[in-house]
Amino acid sequence: MQQTIHKNYKIAAYLIFTASAVTLINHFLHYADNITTGTLALETTLLIAVLGYFATLGKDWLKWVLTFITVISVFALQPILKEFDTYPVYGILSVIACVLQIIAMPFLFLAPKDIVK
């Protein structure tokens, strides 16, 4: 019997995938001159996309992992925002990706633990 996934997990997955896409676009724009310097950024984008995949599966532990990664992302915004005058597009897209992750978290925490509808 196939389980259906609660709609909160689906909404969170869409938000996480969107954050991953924004992060990918952001890093391609920022590291357009030398794409090899952005490999850590590409790995981060892949990690966020994998979290979106686990959200589509309805994994309950995902809320804690996403919370941890979002807290790290918020702290990582500080140096980016300090250089906002130099790289405004990079700063705006980084904030958008972080906000999308923050918006996805309540959907994961409000989803029922045991079952799925």
KEBA-139869 format. One record per residue (C-alpha): x, y, z. Coordinates in steps of 0.1 Angstrom, whole numbers. Each point is the difference from the previous one (the first is absolute). Layout:
BEGIN
{u=X | v=Y | w=Z} .
...
***
This chain:
BEGIN
{u=0 | v=0 | w=0} .
{u=14 | v=34 | w=-10} .
{u=-1 | v=28 | w=25} .
{u=-11 | v=34 | w=-10} .
{u=21 | v=29 | w=12} .
{u=-16 | v=28 | w=20} .
{u=-4 | v=32 | w=-19} .
{u=22 | v=19 | w=24} .
{u=30 | v=-21 | w=-11} .
{u=-9 | v=7 | w=-36} .
{u=-2 | v=37 | w=5} .
{u=33 | v=-1 | w=20} .
{u=16 | v=-20 | w=-28} .
{u=-10 | v=26 | w=-26} .
{u=14 | v=28 | w=21} .
{u=32 | v=-19 | w=6} .
{u=4 | v=-8 | w=-37} .
{u=-6 | v=37 | w=-8} .
{u=26 | v=10 | w=25} .
{u=24 | v=-24 | w=-16} .
{u=-7 | v=14 | w=-35} .
{u=5 | v=36 | w=13} .
{u=33 | v=-10 | w=16} .
{u=11 | v=-17 | w=-32} .
{u=-8 | v=30 | w=-21} .
{u=16 | v=23 | w=25} .
{u=32 | v=-19 | w=0} .
{u=2 | v=-2 | w=-38} .
{u=-5 | v=37 | w=-2} .
{u=26 | v=7 | w=28} .
{u=26 | v=-24 | w=-11} .
{u=-5 | v=5 | w=-38} .
{u=37 | v=10 | w=-5} .
{u=15 | v=-30 | w=18} .
{u=-26 | v=-28 | w=6} .
{u=25 | v=-23 | w=18} .
{u=2 | v=24 | w=29} .
{u=-37 | v=-6 | w=6} .
{u=2 | v=-38 | w=6} .
{u=-9 | v=3 | w=36} .
{u=-30 | v=21 | w=-10} .
{u=-10 | v=-27 | w=-25} .
{u=3 | v=-27 | w=27} .
{u=-22 | v=21 | w=23} .
{u=-26 | v=3 | w=-28} .
{u=1 | v=-37 | w=-5} .
{u=-5 | v=-6 | w=37} .
{u=-31 | v=23 | w=1} .
{u=-14 | v=-19 | w=-30} .
{u=5 | v=-33 | w=17} .
{u=-18 | v=14 | w=30} .
{u=-29 | v=9 | w=-23} .
{u=0 | v=-36 | w=-13} .
{u=-3 | v=-13 | w=36} .
{u=-28 | v=24 | w=6} .
{u=-19 | v=-16 | w=-29} .
{u=5 | v=-33 | w=18} .
{u=-15 | v=14 | w=32} .
{u=30 | v=-6 | w=22} .
{u=-6 | v=13 | w=35} .
{u=36 | v=5 | w=10} .
{u=3 | v=26 | w=-29} .
{u=-14 | v=28 | w=22} .
{u=30 | v=-2 | w=23} .
{u=26 | v=-2 | w=-28} .
{u=-16 | v=29 | w=-18} .
{u=-1 | v=21 | w=32} .
{u=37 | v=-6 | w=5} .
{u=9 | v=9 | w=-35} .
{u=-23 | v=31 | w=0} .
{u=17 | v=12 | w=32} .
{u=34 | v=-4 | w=-17} .
{u=-13 | v=18 | w=-31} .
{u=-12 | v=30 | w=21} .
{u=34 | v=3 | w=16} .
{u=16 | v=-3 | w=-35} .
{u=-21 | v=30 | w=-12} .
{u=18 | v=24 | w=22} .
{u=32 | v=3 | w=-21} .
{u=-20 | v=0 | w=-32} .
{u=-22 | v=29 | w=12} .
{u=31 | v=19 | w=11} .
{u=11 | v=1 | w=-36} .
{u=-35 | v=7 | w=-13} .
{u=11 | v=32 | w=-17} .
{u=26 | v=-19 | w=-20} .
{u=-22 | v=-30 | w=-9} .
{u=-37 | v=10 | w=4} .
{u=-15 | v=-28 | w=-22} .
{u=20 | v=-26 | w=19} .
{u=-13 | v=14 | w=33} .
{u=-36 | v=1 | w=-10} .
{u=0 | v=-35 | w=-15} .
{u=17 | v=-13 | w=32} .
{u=-26 | v=16 | w=22} .
{u=-28 | v=-14 | w=-22} .
{u=14 | v=-36 | w=2} .
{u=3 | v=3 | w=38} .
{u=-35 | v=14 | w=4} .
{u=-14 | v=-29 | w=-21} .
{u=17 | v=-24 | w=23} .
{u=-14 | v=18 | w=30} .
{u=-35 | v=-1 | w=-15} .
{u=3 | v=-37 | w=-6} .
{u=8 | v=-9 | w=36} .
{u=-35 | v=6 | w=15} .
{u=-15 | v=-22 | w=-26} .
{u=23 | v=-28 | w=11} .
{u=-7 | v=6 | w=37} .
{u=-38 | v=2 | w=-4} .
{u=-2 | v=-32 | w=-20} .
{u=-14 | v=-30 | w=19} .
{u=27 | v=-24 | w=12} .
{u=-16 | v=-34 | w=-6} .
{u=-20 | v=2 | w=-29} .
{u=-6 | v=15 | w=-32} .
{u=-30 | v=12 | w=-19} .
***
